[in-house]
Amino acid sequence: MQATMPAAAGQPVVDVGALIDRNPIGKRQWLILILCGICMVLDGFDVQSIGYVAPAILQDWGIDKAAMGPVFGAGLFGLLIGSLVLSVVADKIGRRPVLIGSTFFFAISMLVTPLASNVWELALIRFITGLGLGAIMPNAMALCGEYSPQRRRVFVMMMISAGFTIGAMLGGVLAAALIPAFGWESVFYVGGTIPLVIGVMMLLWLPESVQFQALQGVPDERILSVVRRMLPHEDIPQGARVARPAHKPSGVPVAKLFSDGRKAGTFTIWAFSILNMIGLYFLSNWLPTLARSSGLDLQQAVLLGTTLQAGGTVGTLLMGTLIDRYGFKPVLLGCFTVAALSVAAIGHLASAMTLLFVVVFLAGFAVIGGQPAINALAASYYPTELRTTGVGWSLGVGRIGSVIGPVVGGQLIALNWSQASLFHAVAVPSLAILAILLFGFQVTRSVQRDRDHVAH
């Protein structure tokens, strides 16, 4: 952030963004990152929980697997609405209150889920749960990005995003252990209780973004008290002022995603997100059920879904480091090449158990690991005043794909498409992303120019 207001005589001006950029990540910043990371773990656990319990619900309620399509779609539609609406709210009132409020909201919704007695009640509860879950990722990423130095920001945001896939992976491990012993309902009881505890911890220890506070006109001393605790070795004198923009942002934040030359970049990021989420959520929701119908037992089917998420966790962590070193475009090109090839191969490997798990791991590495890279691209592309709106709308619009994938997948399953044909179709969005990267990559060039400027 640049100082744009002159200081009074003898009154120094502190650029809080520059202070964060020039310092290593300190203990209090790590506390913020850890709290947001745990919140992302719970987000991933709860979003993916329905995919893991679906085979048990089908068996318990005696219904056909295609009936779960509306349930998957309802939860993801709730995520879409939550991402779009609450990200804009967060850029108005702050990341902290929206993140904490959403955590309590989805925790209570998860605890209510086992009360559902039929598919339509379950779909309604999953929609309501999704409203809260939709606000978690954009706010956690924006808050962590604004407390991280520019040179490590992509890695930090990717690391935080890995919490989502770690949560989804742990969900599979816990579901495999809990369902046989305590029934599918126990997965939701666990998934609702822990966020209540984390919500209280965030109330106590999670500060608002100091850059956001500067934009909103929060008094200087309140902002600087947070900075002094976070960077105790910096000598910030009493009576210092905080550098602020010349004009407080006004107007509709969503409209600003298309102003100042951002239109092409915004549409490109949205296209990436929609296309990747088609494949991501088809795989996340339907893979355990399809594996079960192809002859795997319930525990093997759940563990196959866990392998998908494990690949996503490794992919997220590795790609963050690679992007910091090489930039977005080459990493994304390699990522979605692997995605297209591995997803297309899944439907041919039902009888080759070991190879099936290897290929599913690679698909998770590229498809699930690729989504946090797209989110980090959005967070890197937009300025502070638009960051949560930019990431939230990228995720929210992307959720259109997350609804299309499972719902259309359910219809194709009902039409008795072969597994080979299904997975060939799911590979097409990754091919489309590759085409956009090759012929419409202005957004990656823009982000790389900004990163090169900061580096020098």
C-alpha positions as a printed Julia matrix, in Angstrom:
456×3 Matrix{Float64}:
   0.0     0.0     0.0
   1.38    3.43   -0.85
   1.14    6.49    1.36
  -1.09    9.03   -0.38
  -1.7    11.58    2.4
   0.98   14.0     3.62
   1.98   13.71    7.26
   1.74   16.59    9.66
   5.08   18.15   10.62
   7.14   15.65   12.63
   4.43   12.98   12.37
   5.7     9.85   10.56
   3.45    7.87    8.22
   3.5     4.06    8.4
   2.73    1.96    5.33
   1.44   -1.25    6.96
   1.49   -3.2     3.7
   5.14   -2.33    3.11
   6.0    -3.33    6.69
   4.46   -6.76    6.17
   6.2    -7.15    2.79
   9.7    -6.42    4.11
   9.51   -8.69    7.17
   9.51  -12.48    7.55
   6.35  -14.15    8.81
   6.29  -13.77   12.61
   4.66  -15.76   15.42
   1.43  -13.76   15.51
   1.09  -14.02   11.73
   1.59  -17.78   12.01
  -1.24  -17.88   14.57
  -3.51  -16.15   12.04
  -2.44  -18.57    9.31
  -2.96  -21.6    11.57
  -6.45  -20.51   12.65
  -7.49  -19.85    9.05
  -5.85  -23.12    7.99
  -7.83  -25.11   10.58
 -10.97  -23.34    9.41
 -10.16  -24.45    5.86
  -9.6   -28.03    7.06
 -13.1   -28.02    8.56
 -14.48  -26.45    5.39
 -13.01  -29.26    3.29
 -14.21  -31.92    5.72
 -17.77  -30.62    5.73
 -18.06  -29.91    2.0
 -16.83  -33.38    1.12
 -18.62  -35.24    3.92
 -21.73  -35.87    1.83
 -19.69  -37.66   -0.84
 -18.28  -40.05    1.75
 -21.57  -40.82    3.49
 -23.58  -41.13    0.26
 -23.01  -44.9    -0.19
 -24.1   -45.51    3.42
 -27.21  -43.31    3.02
 -28.16  -45.15   -0.18
 -27.89  -48.45    1.67
 -29.69  -47.18    4.78
 -32.59  -45.54    2.92
 -32.78  -48.12    0.1
 -32.69  -45.59   -2.74
 -30.98  -45.51   -6.15
 -27.62  -43.76   -6.45
 -28.94  -41.27   -9.03
 -31.21  -39.86   -6.28
 -28.18  -38.28   -4.61
 -27.61  -35.92   -7.56
 -30.03  -33.25   -6.22
 -28.44  -33.52   -2.76
 -24.96  -32.92   -4.14
 -26.25  -30.08   -6.31
 -28.17  -28.39   -3.47
 -25.12  -28.19   -1.21
 -22.99  -26.81   -4.01
 -25.67  -24.29   -5.0
 -25.61  -23.06   -1.4
 -21.85  -22.69   -1.69
 -22.35  -20.66   -4.86
 -24.78  -18.24   -3.19
 -22.65  -17.97   -0.05
 -19.5   -17.21   -2.05
 -21.17  -14.52   -4.16
 -23.1   -12.71   -1.43
 -20.85  -13.0     1.61
 -17.65  -12.11   -0.23
 -19.16   -8.74   -1.14
 -20.34   -8.3     2.46
 -16.8    -9.07    3.67
 -15.31   -6.33    1.48
 -17.76   -3.94    3.15
 -17.7    -4.96    6.84
 -14.51   -7.03    7.12
 -13.09  -10.51    6.67
 -13.1   -11.34   10.39
 -16.82  -11.01   11.24
 -17.94  -12.83    8.1
 -15.42  -15.66    8.6
 -16.34  -16.17   12.26
 -20.09  -15.86   11.71
 -20.0   -18.32    8.82
 -18.04  -20.83   10.9
 -20.68  -20.87   13.64
 -23.45  -21.03   11.03
 -22.16  -24.06    9.16
 -21.28  -25.82   12.44
 -24.9   -25.66   13.6
 -26.14  -26.7    10.16
 -23.9   -29.79   10.2
 -25.26  -30.81   13.61
 -28.81  -30.58   12.25
 -28.07  -32.7     9.14
 -28.72  -36.14   10.75
 -32.31  -35.05   11.45
 -33.1   -35.42    7.72
 -35.35  -38.39    7.0
 -35.54  -38.25    3.19
 -33.65  -36.99    0.15
 -35.43  -33.64   -0.1
 -34.94  -32.76    3.57
 -31.28  -33.68    3.2
 -30.99  -31.51    0.07
 -32.52  -28.51    1.9
 -30.16  -28.85    4.87
 -27.15  -29.22    2.57
 -28.2   -26.02    0.74
 -28.4   -24.12    4.04
 -25.05  -25.55    5.18
 -23.5   -24.47    1.88
 -24.47  -20.84    2.49
 -22.1   -20.72    5.46
 -19.39  -22.86    3.9
 -19.29  -20.63    0.8
 -17.81  -17.72    2.78
 -14.92  -19.63    4.35
 -12.39  -19.95    1.52
 -12.48  -16.41    0.05
 -12.25  -14.76    3.46
  -9.57  -17.08    4.85
  -7.46  -16.63    1.71
  -7.87  -12.84    1.66
  -7.03  -12.5     5.35
  -3.97  -14.74    5.11
  -2.81  -13.06    1.89
  -2.98   -9.64    3.54
  -0.92  -10.81    6.52
   1.77  -12.36    4.27
   4.75  -10.69    2.55
   4.34  -10.32   -1.21
   7.3   -12.58   -1.99
   5.65  -15.52   -0.16
   1.99  -14.66   -0.69
   1.17  -17.28   -3.33
   2.84  -20.03   -1.31
   0.97  -18.97    1.85
  -2.4   -18.87    0.09
  -1.75  -22.25   -1.51
  -0.68  -23.66    1.86
  -3.89  -22.38    3.45
  -5.89  -23.77    0.54
  -4.27  -27.15    1.22
  -6.26  -27.14    4.43
  -9.39  -27.7     2.35
  -8.0   -30.8     0.67
  -6.49  -32.05    3.94
  -9.93  -31.73    5.51
 -11.53  -33.56    2.6
  -8.9   -36.3     2.9
  -9.3   -36.63    6.68
 -13.05  -36.8     6.1
 -12.53  -39.98    4.12
 -10.33  -41.54    6.79
 -12.76  -40.62    9.57
 -15.8   -41.69    7.54
 -14.23  -45.08    6.87
 -13.73  -45.51   10.63
 -16.91  -43.87   11.94
 -19.62  -45.17    9.6
 -19.2   -48.91   10.33
 -19.05  -48.25   14.1
 -21.52  -45.39   14.65
 -23.47  -44.88   11.41
 -23.3   -42.13    8.79
 -24.82  -39.59   11.19
 -21.64  -39.58   13.29
 -19.68  -37.93   10.45
 -21.92  -34.85   10.68
 -21.77  -34.73   14.49
 -17.98  -34.61   14.35
 -18.07  -32.12   11.46
 -20.33  -29.78   13.43
 -18.8   -29.94   16.9
 -15.19  -29.02   16.1
 -16.05  -25.77   14.21
 -17.85  -24.48   17.31
 -14.56  -24.7    19.22
 -12.57  -23.1    16.4
 -15.12  -20.28   16.15
 -14.52  -19.39   19.8
 -10.74  -19.45   19.24
 -11.1   -17.08   16.29
 -13.22  -14.72   18.39
 -10.35  -14.54   20.88
  -7.26  -14.47   18.67
  -8.09  -13.58   15.05
  -7.58   -9.9    14.15
  -9.03   -8.06   11.19
  -6.73   -7.35    8.23
  -4.75   -4.18    8.98
  -4.78   -3.27    5.28
  -8.56   -3.56    5.23
  -8.78   -1.44    8.4
  -6.66    1.23    6.75
  -9.03    1.3     3.78
 -12.05    1.58    6.09
 -10.73    4.53    8.1
 -10.18    2.71   11.4
  -8.25    5.0    13.82
  -4.48    4.93   13.39
  -3.63    3.77   16.89
  -5.99    0.77   16.71
  -4.29   -0.39   13.51
  -0.78    0.27   14.77
  -1.42   -1.59   18.03
  -2.05   -4.73   15.95
   1.08   -4.09   13.87
   3.25   -3.57   16.96
   2.14   -6.9    18.44
   2.67   -8.62   15.11
   6.07   -7.01   14.35
   7.53   -6.17   17.79
  11.04   -5.54   16.4
   9.78   -2.66   14.21
  10.23    0.74   15.86
   6.83    2.36   15.29
   6.66    5.64   17.24
   3.63    6.72   19.24
   1.52    9.21   17.34
   2.44    7.77   13.94
  -0.16    7.84   11.2
  -1.19    5.02    8.85
  -0.82    5.52    5.09
  -4.25    5.44    3.47
  -5.61    5.71   -0.08
  -6.53    9.19   -1.25
 -10.15    8.14   -1.65
 -12.08    5.41    0.13
 -13.38    2.89   -2.45
 -17.01    3.5    -3.35
 -19.6     1.96   -5.6
 -20.48   -1.68   -6.19
 -17.42   -3.93   -5.63
 -18.57   -6.49   -8.21
 -18.7    -3.84  -10.95
 -15.09   -2.91  -10.15
 -13.96   -6.42  -11.09
 -14.52   -5.26  -14.69
 -13.04   -1.76  -14.45
  -9.47   -0.45  -14.85
  -8.59   -3.04  -17.48
  -9.65   -6.05  -15.37
 -12.49   -7.31  -17.59
 -10.5    -9.87  -19.61
  -8.67  -11.12  -16.51
 -11.9   -11.52  -14.55
 -13.58  -13.52  -17.31
 -10.48  -15.68  -17.74
 -10.32  -16.51  -14.02
 -14.05  -17.26  -13.98
 -13.69  -19.6   -16.96
 -10.84  -21.47  -15.25
 -12.88  -21.83  -12.08
 -16.1   -23.01  -13.75
 -14.35  -25.56  -15.94
 -12.16  -27.01  -13.21
 -15.0   -27.29  -10.7
 -17.04  -29.36  -13.15
 -14.43  -32.09  -12.95
 -13.44  -31.5    -9.34
 -16.92  -31.91   -7.89
 -17.91  -34.76  -10.19
 -14.88  -36.66   -8.91
 -15.31  -35.61   -5.27
 -19.0   -36.5    -5.1
 -19.37  -39.47   -7.42
 -16.04  -41.33   -7.26
 -16.79  -43.33   -4.06
 -20.26  -44.27   -5.32
 -19.03  -45.26   -8.79
 -16.18  -47.25   -7.25
 -18.7   -49.08   -5.05
 -20.86  -49.96   -8.06
 -17.82  -51.23   -9.98
 -17.11  -53.89   -7.35
 -15.08  -52.25   -4.57
 -16.36  -52.75   -1.03
 -17.57  -49.74    0.99
 -14.28  -49.16    2.78
 -12.24  -49.41   -0.45
 -14.61  -46.98   -2.17
 -14.26  -44.43    0.62
 -10.46  -44.83    0.63
 -10.37  -44.26   -3.13
 -12.08  -40.92   -2.53
  -9.53  -40.24    0.21
  -6.72  -40.95   -2.26
  -8.18  -38.31   -4.59
  -8.03  -35.74   -1.79
  -4.53  -36.86   -0.74
  -3.34  -36.16   -4.27
  -4.97  -32.75   -4.07
  -3.16  -31.97   -0.82
   0.24  -32.85   -2.28
  -0.56  -30.95   -5.47
  -1.6   -27.82   -3.59
   1.56  -27.69   -1.48
   3.92  -28.45   -4.36
   2.3   -26.05   -6.83
   2.52  -23.15   -4.37
   6.31  -23.48   -4.31
   6.51  -23.96   -8.09
   4.35  -20.9    -8.8
   6.51  -18.75   -6.51
   9.53  -19.9    -8.53
   8.27  -20.14  -12.13
   4.98  -18.19  -12.29
   1.4   -19.23  -12.92
   1.32  -20.07  -16.63
   3.91  -22.89  -16.91
   2.71  -24.54  -13.7
  -0.95  -24.43  -14.75
  -0.1   -25.81  -18.21
   1.61  -28.83  -16.67
  -1.11  -29.23  -14.06
  -4.03  -29.45  -16.47
  -2.17  -31.66  -18.92
  -1.82  -34.2   -16.12
  -5.46  -33.59  -15.17
  -6.85  -34.39  -18.62
  -4.79  -37.57  -19.05
  -5.34  -39.0   -15.57
  -9.09  -38.33  -15.4
  -9.67  -39.9   -18.82
  -7.8   -43.03  -17.66
  -9.85  -43.68  -14.49
 -12.77  -45.34  -16.26
 -10.51  -47.98  -17.8
  -8.91  -49.23  -14.57
 -11.69  -50.8   -12.49
  -9.97  -54.2   -12.55
  -6.44  -52.91  -11.9
  -6.67  -51.88   -8.25
  -3.14  -50.59   -7.65
  -2.98  -48.63  -10.91
  -6.46  -47.22  -10.23
  -5.3   -45.75   -6.91
  -2.17  -44.29   -8.56
  -4.15  -42.63  -11.36
  -6.79  -41.3    -8.94
  -3.96  -39.79   -6.86
  -2.63  -38.05   -9.99
  -6.12  -36.8   -10.86
  -6.46  -35.35   -7.37
  -2.97  -33.82   -7.62
  -3.91  -31.93  -10.78
  -7.66  -31.26  -10.57
  -8.06  -30.64   -6.84
  -4.56  -29.18   -6.48
  -5.24  -26.93   -9.47
  -8.21  -25.17   -7.86
  -6.21  -23.46   -5.08
  -3.79  -22.3    -7.79
  -6.73  -20.66   -9.58
  -7.87  -19.12   -6.28
  -4.34  -17.8    -5.64
  -4.3   -16.36   -9.16
  -7.49  -14.44   -8.35
  -6.15  -13.24   -4.99
  -2.92  -12.08   -6.69
  -4.79  -10.34   -9.51
  -7.11   -8.1    -7.45
  -6.12   -5.21   -5.12
  -6.9    -5.18   -1.38
 -10.25   -3.4    -1.69
 -11.48   -6.02   -4.17
  -9.59   -9.11   -2.97
 -12.37  -10.93   -1.1
 -14.95   -9.97   -3.72
 -12.59  -11.1    -6.49
 -11.8   -14.45   -4.89
 -15.37  -14.94   -3.67
 -16.9   -14.28   -7.08
 -14.31  -16.46   -8.77
 -15.29  -19.26   -6.4
 -18.98  -18.4    -6.55
 -19.19  -18.31  -10.33
 -17.02  -21.41  -10.37
 -19.66  -23.13   -8.24
 -21.82  -23.11  -11.35
 -19.42  -25.78  -12.53
 -19.57  -27.51   -9.16
 -23.33  -27.85   -9.55
 -23.13  -28.89  -13.21
 -20.58  -31.64  -12.56
 -22.47  -33.73   -9.97
 -26.0   -33.05  -11.31
 -25.23  -33.72  -14.98
 -23.09  -36.62  -13.86
 -26.11  -38.07  -12.07
 -28.18  -37.74  -15.23
 -25.53  -39.46  -17.34
 -25.3   -42.25  -14.78
 -29.08  -42.61  -14.94
 -28.73  -42.95  -18.74
 -26.37  -45.89  -18.13
 -23.26  -44.28  -19.6
 -20.25  -46.55  -19.22
 -17.61  -45.54  -16.71
 -15.1   -45.07  -19.52
 -17.43  -42.62  -21.28
 -18.18  -40.76  -18.04
 -14.54  -40.13  -17.23
 -13.73  -39.18  -20.83
 -16.4   -36.49  -20.55
 -15.02  -35.28  -17.21
 -11.56  -34.81  -18.81
 -12.92  -32.3   -21.37
 -12.96  -29.25  -19.0
  -9.24  -29.7   -18.31
  -8.58  -29.67  -22.05
 -10.59  -26.44  -22.31
  -8.47  -24.82  -19.59
  -5.34  -25.79  -21.52
  -6.73  -24.08  -24.62
  -7.44  -20.87  -22.69
  -3.96  -20.9   -21.17
  -2.41  -21.23  -24.6
  -4.53  -18.62  -26.39
  -5.98  -16.28  -23.72
  -3.55  -15.93  -20.85
  -3.48  -12.16  -20.28
  -4.31  -12.58  -16.58
  -1.21  -14.7   -15.89
   0.98  -12.17  -17.7
  -0.5    -9.33  -15.62
   0.12  -11.11  -12.32
   3.66  -12.03  -13.34
   4.46   -8.4   -14.2
   3.3    -7.32  -10.72
   5.35  -10.06   -9.06
   8.47   -9.13  -11.06
   7.99   -5.47  -10.09
   7.85   -6.34   -6.37
  10.84   -8.67   -6.67
  12.99   -5.87   -8.09
